[in-house]
Amino acid sequence: MKDGMTEDEKLQDSEQSDRKPSAAEAEEIRKETAEESPELAEHDRLAELEKALEDAHSKALYAAAETQNVRRRLEAEKVQAAAYASTGFARDMLAIKDHLDRALAAVSDELRADQTAANFLAGIEATARELEAAFARQGITRIQSIGEKLDPHRHQAMIEVPSETAEPGTIVEEMQAGYMLKDRLLRPALVGVAKAP
């Protein structure tokens, strides 16, 4: 027996020395060592300060990135608001254009032949042309419908029309014109779509 230990005690002692200390035991050992060694305590304090500095730096970078994202989002919203500020007014003007178009379409050839009525109609047609020019200046364009395939993003199908000549899903009738404001839908075109007879 060496050092007064039995073989079992030696085996148990070697197993304990081979076993890694738990986190709590390691922390306890570090604290005991730190109490005896001011350099280790200073090193621990420096490590804590470096970690705090790294955390603060990370938070500052995150805050700067978030601020930049908010700024970009606000700038984009400002551009969108300026570009589409006239949407409500444009929708209201479409109703006026519809009434002008209906009035002009209702005029018979007989009435157009009358000189007094022709002068009156010329004024209404000039107004309609000026309204279309104002629409063009503001980026309002009419959606092409007749002969096009139905696009649910631009057209609203109101009826299906049996047709032998048109391919099913093709627009064969327009009940109300649709309009775009730049790249946004202002009003869908109300259309009739061909179906197989």
BALOBA-1460 file (C-alpha; in Angstrom, 3 decimals):
// residues 197
<rec num="1" residu="m" x="0.000" y="0.000" z="0.000"/>
<rec num="2" residu="k" x="1.320" y="3.283" z="-1.152"/>
<rec num="3" residu="d" x="0.664" y="6.370" z="0.953"/>
<rec num="4" residu="g" x="-1.669" y="4.371" z="3.177"/>
<rec num="5" residu="m" x="-4.257" y="3.882" z="0.393"/>
<rec num="6" residu="t" x="-5.789" y="0.616" z="-0.637"/>
<rec num="7" residu="e" x="-6.048" y="-0.360" z="-4.287"/>
<rec num="8" residu="d" x="-9.766" y="0.542" z="-4.328"/>
<rec num="9" residu="e" x="-9.039" y="3.977" z="-2.876"/>
<rec num="10" residu="k" x="-6.291" y="4.536" z="-5.452"/>
<rec num="11" residu="l" x="-8.663" y="3.489" z="-8.257"/>
<rec num="12" residu="q" x="-11.390" y="5.780" z="-6.916"/>
<rec num="13" residu="d" x="-8.892" y="8.657" z="-6.566"/>
<rec num="14" residu="s" x="-7.631" y="8.192" z="-10.151"/>
<rec num="15" residu="e" x="-11.207" y="8.086" z="-11.495"/>
<rec num="16" residu="q" x="-11.976" y="11.368" z="-9.705"/>
<rec num="17" residu="s" x="-8.822" y="12.980" z="-11.094"/>
<rec num="18" residu="d" x="-9.757" y="11.804" z="-14.644"/>
<rec num="19" residu="r" x="-13.302" y="13.194" z="-14.313"/>
<rec num="20" residu="k" x="-13.721" y="16.737" z="-15.662"/>
<rec num="21" residu="p" x="-15.098" y="19.207" z="-13.137"/>
<rec num="22" residu="s" x="-18.625" y="20.470" z="-13.667"/>
<rec num="23" residu="a" x="-19.222" y="24.105" z="-14.637"/>
<rec num="24" residu="a" x="-20.095" y="24.979" z="-11.060"/>
<rec num="25" residu="e" x="-16.956" y="23.259" z="-9.756"/>
<rec num="26" residu="a" x="-14.825" y="24.981" z="-12.408"/>
<rec num="27" residu="e" x="-16.257" y="28.366" z="-11.428"/>
<rec num="28" residu="e" x="-15.584" y="27.627" z="-7.767"/>
<rec num="29" residu="i" x="-11.985" y="26.696" z="-8.562"/>
<rec num="30" residu="r" x="-11.572" y="29.855" z="-10.659"/>
<rec num="31" residu="k" x="-12.914" y="32.023" z="-7.825"/>
<rec num="32" residu="e" x="-10.594" y="30.417" z="-5.294"/>
<rec num="33" residu="t" x="-7.656" y="30.918" z="-7.630"/>
<rec num="34" residu="a" x="-8.700" y="34.482" z="-8.410"/>
<rec num="35" residu="e" x="-8.781" y="35.359" z="-4.715"/>
<rec num="36" residu="e" x="-5.189" y="34.237" z="-4.412"/>
<rec num="37" residu="s" x="-4.081" y="35.808" z="-7.735"/>
<rec num="38" residu="p" x="-4.896" y="39.504" z="-8.415"/>
<rec num="39" residu="e" x="-3.641" y="39.139" z="-12.004"/>
<rec num="40" residu="l" x="-6.324" y="36.547" z="-12.737"/>
<rec num="41" residu="a" x="-9.024" y="38.761" z="-11.209"/>
<rec num="42" residu="e" x="-7.790" y="41.667" z="-13.332"/>
<rec num="43" residu="h" x="-7.834" y="39.436" z="-16.417"/>
<rec num="44" residu="d" x="-11.430" y="38.360" z="-15.617"/>
<rec num="45" residu="r" x="-12.481" y="41.995" z="-15.192"/>
<rec num="46" residu="l" x="-10.845" y="42.896" z="-18.511"/>
<rec num="47" residu="a" x="-12.643" y="39.986" z="-20.225"/>
<rec num="48" residu="e" x="-15.960" y="41.197" z="-18.771"/>
<rec num="49" residu="l" x="-15.313" y="44.740" z="-20.026"/>
<rec num="50" residu="e" x="-14.346" y="43.469" z="-23.483"/>
<rec num="51" residu="k" x="-17.557" y="41.411" z="-23.636"/>
<rec num="52" residu="a" x="-19.615" y="44.445" z="-22.559"/>
<rec num="53" residu="l" x="-17.861" y="46.567" z="-25.199"/>
<rec num="54" residu="e" x="-18.528" y="43.932" z="-27.876"/>
<rec num="55" residu="d" x="-22.223" y="43.808" z="-26.860"/>
<rec num="56" residu="a" x="-22.487" y="47.614" z="-26.960"/>
<rec num="57" residu="h" x="-20.785" y="47.711" z="-30.373"/>
<rec num="58" residu="s" x="-23.146" y="45.034" z="-31.699"/>
<rec num="59" residu="k" x="-26.184" y="46.949" z="-30.395"/>
<rec num="60" residu="a" x="-24.891" y="50.191" z="-31.914"/>
<rec num="61" residu="l" x="-24.441" y="48.513" z="-35.321"/>
<rec num="62" residu="y" x="-27.935" y="47.026" z="-35.094"/>
<rec num="63" residu="a" x="-29.435" y="50.418" z="-34.175"/>
<rec num="64" residu="a" x="-27.601" y="52.123" z="-37.061"/>
<rec num="65" residu="a" x="-28.815" y="49.488" z="-39.524"/>
<rec num="66" residu="e" x="-32.381" y="49.791" z="-38.222"/>
<rec num="67" residu="t" x="-32.241" y="53.589" z="-38.527"/>
<rec num="68" residu="q" x="-30.990" y="53.300" z="-42.108"/>
<rec num="69" residu="n" x="-33.781" y="50.833" z="-42.962"/>
<rec num="70" residu="v" x="-36.417" y="53.154" z="-41.499"/>
<rec num="71" residu="r" x="-34.971" y="56.102" z="-43.447"/>
<rec num="72" residu="r" x="-35.044" y="54.124" z="-46.723"/>
<rec num="73" residu="r" x="-38.587" y="52.920" z="-46.071"/>
<rec num="74" residu="l" x="-39.782" y="56.466" z="-45.332"/>
<rec num="75" residu="e" x="-38.099" y="57.811" z="-48.469"/>
<rec num="76" residu="a" x="-39.760" y="55.105" z="-50.582"/>
<rec num="77" residu="e" x="-43.148" y="55.843" z="-48.985"/>
<rec num="78" residu="k" x="-42.652" y="59.561" z="-49.649"/>
<rec num="79" residu="v" x="-41.906" y="58.901" z="-53.330"/>
<rec num="80" residu="q" x="-44.952" y="56.593" z="-53.573"/>
<rec num="81" residu="a" x="-47.192" y="59.147" z="-51.857"/>
<rec num="82" residu="a" x="-46.067" y="61.896" z="-54.237"/>
<rec num="83" residu="a" x="-46.458" y="59.695" z="-57.313"/>
<rec num="84" residu="y" x="-49.933" y="58.471" z="-56.414"/>
<rec num="85" residu="a" x="-51.320" y="61.445" z="-54.470"/>
<rec num="86" residu="s" x="-53.807" y="62.178" z="-57.239"/>
<rec num="87" residu="t" x="-55.415" y="58.713" z="-57.188"/>
<rec num="88" residu="g" x="-58.690" y="59.821" z="-55.582"/>
<rec num="89" residu="f" x="-58.997" y="62.852" z="-57.837"/>
<rec num="90" residu="a" x="-58.202" y="60.757" z="-60.908"/>
<rec num="91" residu="r" x="-60.946" y="58.251" z="-60.015"/>
<rec num="92" residu="d" x="-63.419" y="61.122" z="-59.713"/>
<rec num="93" residu="m" x="-62.338" y="62.474" z="-63.105"/>
<rec num="94" residu="l" x="-62.894" y="59.055" z="-64.695"/>
<rec num="95" residu="a" x="-66.613" y="59.367" z="-63.927"/>
<rec num="96" residu="i" x="-66.680" y="62.710" z="-65.769"/>
<rec num="97" residu="k" x="-64.827" y="61.178" z="-68.731"/>
<rec num="98" residu="d" x="-67.342" y="58.301" z="-68.805"/>
<rec num="99" residu="h" x="-70.241" y="60.778" z="-68.947"/>
<rec num="100" residu="l" x="-68.597" y="62.763" z="-71.759"/>
<rec num="101" residu="d" x="-67.932" y="59.589" z="-73.749"/>
<rec num="102" residu="r" x="-71.525" y="58.391" z="-73.289"/>
<rec num="103" residu="a" x="-72.900" y="61.774" z="-74.311"/>
<rec num="104" residu="l" x="-70.792" y="61.836" z="-77.473"/>
<rec num="105" residu="a" x="-71.661" y="58.212" z="-78.324"/>
<rec num="106" residu="a" x="-75.390" y="58.971" z="-77.984"/>
<rec num="107" residu="v" x="-75.332" y="61.764" z="-80.580"/>
<rec num="108" residu="s" x="-76.927" y="60.635" z="-83.817"/>
<rec num="109" residu="d" x="-75.616" y="61.417" z="-87.308"/>
<rec num="110" residu="e" x="-78.737" y="63.473" z="-87.869"/>
<rec num="111" residu="l" x="-77.925" y="65.724" z="-84.923"/>
<rec num="112" residu="r" x="-74.294" y="66.020" z="-86.059"/>
<rec num="113" residu="a" x="-75.547" y="67.347" z="-89.410"/>
<rec num="114" residu="d" x="-77.326" y="70.254" z="-87.677"/>
<rec num="115" residu="q" x="-74.932" y="73.241" z="-87.660"/>
<rec num="116" residu="t" x="-75.922" y="74.527" z="-84.194"/>
<rec num="117" residu="a" x="-75.638" y="71.079" z="-82.634"/>
<rec num="118" residu="a" x="-72.360" y="70.437" z="-84.494"/>
<rec num="119" residu="n" x="-70.803" y="73.560" z="-82.928"/>
<rec num="120" residu="f" x="-72.006" y="72.432" z="-79.494"/>
<rec num="121" residu="l" x="-70.622" y="68.919" z="-80.072"/>
<rec num="122" residu="a" x="-67.284" y="70.343" z="-81.206"/>
<rec num="123" residu="g" x="-66.955" y="72.036" z="-77.806"/>
<rec num="124" residu="i" x="-67.790" y="68.789" z="-75.977"/>
<rec num="125" residu="e" x="-65.282" y="66.857" z="-78.117"/>
<rec num="126" residu="a" x="-62.592" y="69.489" z="-77.417"/>
<rec num="127" residu="t" x="-63.291" y="69.118" z="-73.688"/>
<rec num="128" residu="a" x="-62.976" y="65.332" z="-73.959"/>
<rec num="129" residu="r" x="-59.646" y="65.679" z="-75.846"/>
<rec num="130" residu="e" x="-58.312" y="68.106" z="-73.231"/>
<rec num="131" residu="l" x="-59.310" y="65.712" z="-70.457"/>
<rec num="132" residu="e" x="-57.450" y="62.881" z="-72.220"/>
<rec num="133" residu="a" x="-54.379" y="65.109" z="-72.591"/>
<rec num="134" residu="a" x="-54.501" y="65.921" z="-68.865"/>
<rec num="135" residu="f" x="-54.751" y="62.195" z="-68.111"/>
<rec num="136" residu="a" x="-51.702" y="61.531" z="-70.289"/>
<rec num="137" residu="r" x="-49.696" y="64.241" z="-68.484"/>
<rec num="138" residu="q" x="-50.514" y="62.623" z="-65.141"/>
<rec num="139" residu="g" x="-49.631" y="59.087" z="-66.312"/>
<rec num="140" residu="i" x="-53.241" y="57.858" z="-66.584"/>
<rec num="141" residu="t" x="-53.609" y="55.405" z="-69.454"/>
<rec num="142" residu="r" x="-56.526" y="53.401" z="-70.770"/>
<rec num="143" residu="i" x="-56.295" y="49.623" z="-70.456"/>
<rec num="144" residu="q" x="-56.514" y="47.774" z="-73.778"/>
<rec num="145" residu="s" x="-59.262" y="45.177" z="-73.573"/>
<rec num="146" residu="i" x="-60.957" y="44.045" z="-76.808"/>
<rec num="147" residu="g" x="-59.102" y="41.073" z="-78.300"/>
<rec num="148" residu="e" x="-56.838" y="40.671" z="-75.246"/>
<rec num="149" residu="k" x="-56.725" y="37.673" z="-72.925"/>
<rec num="150" residu="l" x="-58.529" y="38.256" z="-69.632"/>
<rec num="151" residu="d" x="-56.054" y="39.563" z="-67.044"/>
<rec num="152" residu="p" x="-57.624" y="39.514" z="-63.561"/>
<rec num="153" residu="h" x="-55.173" y="42.225" z="-62.498"/>
<rec num="154" residu="r" x="-56.575" y="44.658" z="-65.091"/>
<rec num="155" residu="h" x="-59.968" y="43.315" z="-66.184"/>
<rec num="156" residu="q" x="-63.148" y="42.365" z="-64.372"/>
<rec num="157" residu="a" x="-65.253" y="39.821" z="-66.246"/>
<rec num="158" residu="m" x="-68.935" y="40.720" z="-66.026"/>
<rec num="159" residu="i" x="-70.429" y="38.244" z="-68.506"/>
<rec num="160" residu="e" x="-69.459" y="35.316" z="-70.685"/>
<rec num="161" residu="v" x="-70.388" y="35.615" z="-74.334"/>
<rec num="162" residu="p" x="-70.727" y="32.478" z="-76.497"/>
<rec num="163" residu="s" x="-68.452" y="32.910" z="-79.507"/>
<rec num="164" residu="e" x="-67.421" y="30.647" z="-82.367"/>
<rec num="165" residu="t" x="-64.731" y="33.023" z="-83.630"/>
<rec num="166" residu="a" x="-62.976" y="34.138" z="-80.445"/>
<rec num="167" residu="e" x="-60.849" y="31.847" z="-78.322"/>
<rec num="168" residu="p" x="-62.348" y="31.171" z="-74.856"/>
<rec num="169" residu="g" x="-60.996" y="33.634" z="-72.281"/>
<rec num="170" residu="t" x="-60.576" y="36.395" z="-74.862"/>
<rec num="171" residu="i" x="-62.291" y="39.739" z="-74.231"/>
<rec num="172" residu="v" x="-64.952" y="40.398" z="-76.860"/>
<rec num="173" residu="e" x="-66.869" y="43.275" z="-75.234"/>
<rec num="174" residu="e" x="-65.992" y="46.259" z="-73.030"/>
<rec num="175" residu="m" x="-68.740" y="47.715" z="-70.871"/>
<rec num="176" residu="q" x="-66.582" y="50.262" z="-69.079"/>
<rec num="177" residu="a" x="-63.014" y="51.301" z="-69.845"/>
<rec num="178" residu="g" x="-60.316" y="50.538" z="-67.295"/>
<rec num="179" residu="y" x="-57.400" y="52.821" z="-66.458"/>
<rec num="180" residu="m" x="-53.921" y="52.601" z="-64.960"/>
<rec num="181" residu="l" x="-52.185" y="55.364" z="-62.994"/>
<rec num="182" residu="k" x="-48.547" y="54.818" z="-63.917"/>
<rec num="183" residu="d" x="-48.030" y="51.173" z="-62.885"/>
<rec num="184" residu="r" x="-51.048" y="50.905" z="-60.553"/>
<rec num="185" residu="l" x="-54.569" y="49.895" z="-61.389"/>
<rec num="186" residu="l" x="-56.866" y="52.887" z="-61.093"/>
<rec num="187" residu="r" x="-60.012" y="51.104" z="-62.230"/>
<rec num="188" residu="p" x="-60.428" y="47.655" z="-63.839"/>
<rec num="189" residu="a" x="-62.063" y="47.385" z="-67.230"/>
<rec num="190" residu="l" x="-65.513" y="45.800" z="-67.037"/>
<rec num="191" residu="v" x="-65.574" y="43.257" z="-69.852"/>
<rec num="192" residu="g" x="-67.390" y="40.388" z="-71.526"/>
<rec num="193" residu="v" x="-65.297" y="37.279" z="-72.124"/>
<rec num="194" residu="a" x="-65.708" y="34.719" z="-74.898"/>
<rec num="195" residu="k" x="-66.718" y="31.169" z="-74.074"/>
<rec num="196" residu="a" x="-67.246" y="28.121" z="-76.258"/>
<rec num="197" residu="p" x="-70.839" y="27.948" z="-77.591"/>
